[in-house]
């Protein structure tokens, strides 16, 4: 048996938790996948999977083997794709994930424009406020917002982003405006996908735990609650700047606003050279700022080792 035989089948079975699903992904029969995995276990002289009628799970040895082989399989696939697409027009399906409202409002229209230019390119857009594992869930690009954490991903900064703590004039008729972070504990602080607000004190990032009567994972719903005076909210500029200009919202704690946030295109390290990935990221970097509020229009980045996945 060739040393590499069965590894791709094993990786897909683990990812999809099904021999049948792995077979469909690989375009072969379930029995072929089963034989490949069994032969791999025989060569290694150890079981990699626990099999029952209801589920498949990894043995301890299988978990170690999967961790070592997953990136190799993805790397081989990407190497094939890069060679096939070398100096060619972008083609094939590209999978992109982004936060729901930002994706629907700003990213999707640009991607739709791009498809007119590249008819051989297809896209799978997935909008969710959940943090998606790009490698595990098979995405080429993730659009991230905010401050990114270190990772093995490659990131390109597409635009700046500012977050405001805002309240309605009606709310501030009932509660005094906070002038220090310590005063937030006396306010009705509404939170979306996180229960800590991000600030900077003398240039040093700081997070403040907040509490209040409202929680949800929808930016528009949070904005509506703030506009109606339910409480304070921390929201990005593209939600609130119009309302600030109209006097419908009041911004507070501006001296503590975190300055190092942005809109990022993040991609797995072994995929960022793919022509279809490059053309999409380049297009977003060129045109996204034109669609966003003016405060976004002062910075565009270059590829750099990433901040997050």
C-alpha positions as CSV (number, residue, x, y, z in Angstrom):
1,X,0.0,0.0,0.0
2,X,1.3,3.5,-0.9
3,X,2.1,5.5,2.2
4,X,-0.4,8.2,1.2
5,X,-3.2,5.9,0.3
6,X,-6.3,6.3,2.4
7,X,-5.3,9.5,4.1
8,X,-7.7,11.7,2.0
9,X,-10.6,9.3,2.7
10,X,-9.8,9.3,6.4
11,X,-9.7,13.1,6.6
12,X,-13.1,13.5,4.8
13,X,-14.7,10.8,7.0
14,X,-13.6,12.7,10.1
15,X,-14.7,16.1,8.8
16,X,-18.1,14.9,7.6
17,X,-18.6,12.3,10.3
18,X,-19.9,9.9,7.7
19,X,-18.5,7.3,5.2
20,X,-21.3,8.0,2.8
21,X,-20.9,11.8,2.9
22,X,-17.1,11.4,2.5
23,X,-17.7,9.2,-0.5
24,X,-20.0,11.8,-2.1
25,X,-17.4,14.5,-1.5
26,X,-14.7,12.3,-3.1
27,X,-16.9,11.0,-5.9
28,X,-16.4,7.3,-5.1
29,X,-18.4,4.6,-3.4
30,X,-18.9,4.2,0.3
31,X,-17.3,0.8,0.2
32,X,-14.3,2.2,-1.5
33,X,-13.8,4.8,1.3
34,X,-14.4,2.1,3.9
35,X,-11.7,-0.2,2.3
36,X,-9.3,2.7,2.1
37,X,-9.6,3.6,5.7
38,X,-9.4,0.0,6.8
39,X,-6.2,-0.5,4.7
40,X,-4.8,2.7,6.3
41,X,-5.5,1.3,9.8
42,X,-3.9,-2.0,8.8
43,X,-0.8,-0.3,7.6
44,X,-0.5,1.7,10.7
45,X,-1.4,-1.3,12.8
46,X,-3.8,0.7,15.0
47,X,-7.5,1.7,14.8
48,X,-8.1,5.3,13.9
49,X,-11.9,5.4,14.2
50,X,-14.6,4.0,16.6
51,X,-17.5,2.8,14.4
52,X,-21.1,2.3,15.6
53,X,-24.4,2.2,13.8
54,X,-25.1,5.7,15.0
55,X,-21.8,7.6,14.9
56,X,-18.1,7.7,14.1
57,X,-15.5,9.1,16.5
58,X,-11.7,9.2,16.7
59,X,-9.5,7.0,18.8
60,X,-6.7,8.7,20.6
61,X,-4.3,7.6,17.8
62,X,-6.8,8.8,15.2
63,X,-7.0,12.2,16.7
64,X,-3.2,12.6,16.6
65,X,-3.0,11.3,13.1
66,X,-5.8,13.6,11.9
67,X,-4.1,16.7,13.5
68,X,-0.9,15.9,11.6
69,X,-2.5,15.0,8.2
70,X,-5.3,17.6,7.9
71,X,-3.1,20.4,6.7
72,X,-1.1,18.1,4.4
73,X,-4.3,17.1,2.5
74,X,-5.4,20.7,2.2
75,X,-2.0,21.7,1.1
76,X,-1.9,19.0,-1.7
77,X,-5.3,20.1,-2.9
78,X,-4.3,23.7,-3.0
79,X,-1.1,22.9,-4.8
80,X,-3.2,21.1,-7.5
81,X,-5.5,24.1,-7.7
82,X,-2.7,26.6,-8.0
83,X,-1.1,24.7,-10.8
84,X,-4.3,24.2,-12.7
85,X,-5.2,27.9,-12.3
86,X,-1.7,29.3,-13.0
87,X,-1.9,32.4,-15.2
88,X,-5.6,31.5,-15.9
89,X,-8.8,33.4,-15.3
90,X,-10.3,32.8,-11.9
91,X,-12.7,29.9,-12.1
92,X,-14.5,27.4,-9.8
93,X,-16.4,27.9,-6.6
94,X,-15.2,30.3,-4.0
95,X,-16.6,30.0,-0.5
96,X,-16.8,33.2,1.6
97,X,-18.3,33.9,5.0
98,X,-19.1,37.2,6.7
99,X,-21.2,38.7,9.4
100,X,-24.8,38.9,8.3
101,X,-25.7,42.6,8.1
102,X,-22.3,43.7,6.8
103,X,-22.2,40.9,4.3
104,X,-25.7,41.6,3.0
105,X,-25.3,45.3,2.8
106,X,-21.7,45.7,1.5
107,X,-20.0,42.5,0.6
108,X,-22.7,40.7,-1.5
109,X,-23.3,43.6,-3.9
110,X,-19.5,43.8,-4.7
111,X,-19.3,40.0,-5.2
112,X,-22.3,40.1,-7.5
113,X,-20.6,42.8,-9.5
114,X,-17.4,40.8,-9.7
115,X,-19.2,37.7,-11.1
116,X,-20.2,39.7,-14.2
117,X,-16.6,40.2,-15.0
118,X,-15.6,36.6,-14.3
119,X,-18.4,34.3,-15.6
120,X,-16.3,31.1,-14.8
121,X,-16.2,32.1,-11.2
122,X,-18.9,30.8,-8.8
123,X,-19.4,31.8,-5.1
124,X,-21.0,30.3,-2.0
125,X,-21.8,33.1,0.4
126,X,-22.5,32.3,4.0
127,X,-23.7,35.1,6.3
128,X,-23.6,34.4,10.0
129,X,-22.7,36.2,13.2
130,X,-21.0,33.0,14.4
131,X,-17.2,32.8,14.3
132,X,-16.6,30.3,11.5
133,X,-13.6,27.9,11.4
134,X,-12.5,28.5,7.8
135,X,-10.5,25.3,7.5
136,X,-12.8,23.0,9.2
137,X,-15.9,24.3,7.3
138,X,-14.2,24.6,4.0
139,X,-14.2,28.4,3.4
140,X,-11.7,30.2,1.2
141,X,-12.2,33.7,2.7
142,X,-13.6,35.1,5.9
143,X,-14.5,38.8,6.3
144,X,-13.7,39.7,9.9
145,X,-14.3,42.9,11.7
146,X,-12.7,44.4,14.8
147,X,-9.4,43.5,16.4
148,X,-8.0,40.2,15.3
149,X,-6.1,37.7,17.4
150,X,-2.9,36.0,16.3
151,X,-3.2,32.9,14.2
152,X,-1.7,31.0,11.3
153,X,-4.1,32.8,8.8
154,X,-3.1,35.4,6.3
155,X,-5.1,38.7,6.7
156,X,-5.5,41.8,4.5
157,X,-6.9,44.9,6.0
158,X,-9.6,46.2,3.7
159,X,-10.8,49.2,5.7
160,X,-10.7,50.9,9.1
161,X,-13.6,50.6,11.4
162,X,-14.7,52.6,14.5
163,X,-17.0,51.6,17.3
164,X,-19.1,54.1,19.2
165,X,-20.9,53.8,22.5
166,X,-24.2,55.5,21.8
167,X,-27.5,56.3,23.5
168,X,-30.7,58.2,22.4
169,X,-31.4,61.7,23.7
170,X,-34.5,60.2,25.5
171,X,-32.2,57.8,27.4
172,X,-29.9,60.6,28.5
173,X,-32.9,62.5,29.8
174,X,-33.3,59.7,32.3
175,X,-29.6,58.8,32.9
176,X,-26.5,61.1,33.0
177,X,-23.9,60.7,30.3
178,X,-20.9,58.5,31.4
179,X,-17.5,60.2,31.4
180,X,-15.4,57.3,32.7
181,X,-15.5,53.6,32.0
182,X,-16.2,52.9,35.6
183,X,-19.6,54.6,35.3
184,X,-20.9,52.0,32.8
185,X,-21.8,49.8,35.7
186,X,-24.6,52.3,36.5
187,X,-26.1,52.1,33.0
188,X,-28.3,49.8,31.0
189,X,-25.7,48.4,28.6
190,X,-27.2,46.3,25.8
191,X,-24.9,43.7,24.3
192,X,-24.9,41.7,21.1
193,X,-22.6,38.8,20.4
194,X,-20.2,39.7,23.2
195,X,-20.7,40.7,26.8
196,X,-17.6,42.9,27.0
197,X,-17.0,46.3,25.3
198,X,-13.6,47.2,23.9
199,X,-11.8,50.4,24.6
200,X,-8.4,51.9,24.8
201,X,-6.9,53.6,27.9
202,X,-3.8,55.6,27.1
203,X,-3.4,53.5,24.0
204,X,-3.7,50.2,25.9
205,X,-6.6,47.9,24.9
206,X,-9.1,47.3,27.7
207,X,-12.3,45.3,27.9
208,X,-15.1,46.2,30.2
209,X,-17.7,43.7,31.3
210,X,-21.2,45.1,30.8
211,X,-24.7,44.1,31.8
212,X,-28.2,45.2,30.9
213,X,-31.7,44.0,30.0
214,X,-31.1,43.2,26.4
215,X,-29.0,40.6,24.5
216,X,-29.1,39.5,20.9
217,X,-26.9,38.6,17.9
218,X,-28.4,41.1,15.5
219,X,-26.9,44.5,14.9
220,X,-30.1,46.1,13.4
221,X,-32.1,44.8,16.4
222,X,-29.6,46.2,18.8
223,X,-29.6,49.6,17.0
224,X,-33.4,49.7,17.2
225,X,-33.3,49.1,20.9
226,X,-30.8,51.9,21.4
227,X,-32.7,54.3,19.2
228,X,-35.8,53.6,21.3
229,X,-34.0,54.4,24.6
230,X,-33.8,50.9,26.0
231,X,-30.1,51.4,26.9
232,X,-26.6,52.1,25.6
233,X,-25.0,50.1,22.8
234,X,-21.5,49.7,21.3
235,X,-22.0,49.6,17.6
236,X,-19.7,50.2,14.5
237,X,-19.8,53.3,12.5
238,X,-21.7,52.1,9.5
239,X,-24.7,51.5,11.9
240,X,-24.7,54.8,13.8
241,X,-23.0,57.7,11.9
242,X,-26.2,58.6,10.0
243,X,-28.1,58.7,13.3
244,X,-25.4,60.7,15.0
245,X,-25.5,63.3,12.2
246,X,-29.3,63.5,12.5
247,X,-29.1,63.9,16.3
248,X,-31.0,60.7,16.9
249,X,-28.1,59.2,18.8
250,X,-25.4,60.7,21.1
251,X,-21.9,59.3,21.3
252,X,-20.2,59.0,24.7
253,X,-16.8,57.9,26.0
254,X,-15.1,59.0,22.7
255,X,-11.7,59.5,24.4
256,X,-11.7,55.8,25.2
257,X,-12.6,54.6,21.7
258,X,-10.4,51.7,20.5
259,X,-8.5,52.9,17.4
260,X,-7.0,49.6,16.1
261,X,-10.1,47.9,14.6
262,X,-10.7,47.2,11.0
263,X,-12.4,45.1,8.3
264,X,-10.2,42.2,7.2
265,X,-10.1,39.5,4.6
266,X,-8.8,36.4,6.2
267,X,-7.8,33.3,4.4
268,X,-6.0,30.0,5.2
269,X,-2.3,30.2,4.6
270,X,-2.3,27.5,1.9
271,X,-5.1,29.2,-0.1
272,X,-4.2,32.9,-0.3
273,X,-2.2,32.4,-3.6
274,X,-5.1,30.9,-5.5
275,X,-6.2,33.2,-8.4
276,X,-9.8,33.1,-7.4
277,X,-9.0,34.1,-3.8
278,X,-6.6,36.9,-5.0
279,X,-9.1,38.4,-7.4
280,X,-11.9,38.5,-4.8
281,X,-9.7,40.1,-2.1
282,X,-8.2,42.6,-4.5
283,X,-11.6,43.6,-5.7
284,X,-12.9,44.1,-2.2
285,X,-9.8,46.1,-1.3
286,X,-10.3,48.3,-4.2
287,X,-14.1,48.9,-4.0
288,X,-15.3,48.3,-0.5
289,X,-14.2,51.7,0.8
290,X,-16.3,53.3,-1.9
291,X,-19.4,51.7,-0.4
292,X,-18.8,52.4,3.2
293,X,-19.3,55.6,5.3
294,X,-16.5,58.2,4.8
295,X,-14.6,57.4,7.9
296,X,-13.6,54.1,6.3
297,X,-11.9,55.8,3.4
298,X,-8.4,56.5,4.8
299,X,-6.6,53.2,4.8
300,X,-6.1,50.0,2.7
301,X,-3.7,47.3,3.7
302,X,-1.4,44.8,2.2
303,X,-1.0,41.1,3.0
304,X,0.4,40.5,6.4
305,X,0.6,37.5,8.8
306,X,-2.7,37.3,10.3
307,X,-4.4,38.4,13.1
308,X,-7.3,35.8,13.4
309,X,-9.3,33.0,11.9
